[in-house]
Amino acid sequence: MLFCRQSPGAKEAVGILLLVVFGVFVAAPSAQAQPKLSLAEERGVFVILADGRVLLRVRFRGSYASCEERAKAILKRLQEVFAASWKSPPTFRIVREQSGAFSAFCGGKRLFSVFWEDARSNSSNPLDLAILWLNEVQMAFYGVSEGTCEVEKAFTGLASFCHPKFDGRKTSSGETYSSYAFTAAHRTLPLGSVLLVTNPRNGKRVVVKVNDRGPWRKNRVVDLSLVAAKALGIEGAGVDSVRIEVIRWKKR
């Protein structure tokens, strides 16, 4: 009945308003934007990319018939993780195998393993290379490397890292603490918060999930896991100034 007595001009104005409102609802993002994962070859090296940004380079075939076959298997696992529905941020972690290799996981999904052959061909060691690769993967997962993430707030302060002696203890979130998981402790941020931590001295960045409370020294703002501290290059000093950005989590 509202439209029956309106003039043509009024009808047109209402129609435009409805289109604008409808357009706002359509354009509003309801989930985390997913980067496009792809595989490329560079002089015999197979490179996995996210929107053109390098995540990792496969130079060793491992138990596969070729480097290409191994790279395709890793790409498929990453695509499954990126396309999965996640109600809350998953935990990215590294597990040391009995063989000496280091395997990377997202939640309960194995993504890849890093062997000594990988480390030698990348002029690194297995743990450091696993940290580098997995951190690149999770930065793409959260839209950090693509610049599509939203920052809720930012602050600076001192970061320390949690001693490995706490491995196996239950955190405030109920998760078991591991020095090899990309996690952090903060006194007040909601458990499950995703943080982008930057070391301003060297520009290194790491993504961590808050799963515990702390640190309890008032002059420190965040406690990092060992792998997060290594990713930032602060494990030697033990404590360093960092910039912290809280990333808005969008359900996938």
Secondary structure, 3 states (H helix, E strand, C coil): CCCCCCCHHHHHHHHHHHHHHHHHHHHCCCCCCCCCEEEEEECCEEEEEECCEEEEEECCCCCCCCHHHHHHHHHHHHHHHHHCCCCCCCCEEEEECCCCCEEEEECCEEEEEECHHHHHHCCCCHHHHHHHHHHHHHHHHCCCCCCCCCEEEEEEEEEEECCHHHCCCECCCCCECCCCECEEECCCCCCCCEEEEECCCCCCEEEEEEEECCCCCCCEEEEECHHHHHHHCCCCCCEEEEEEEEECCCCC
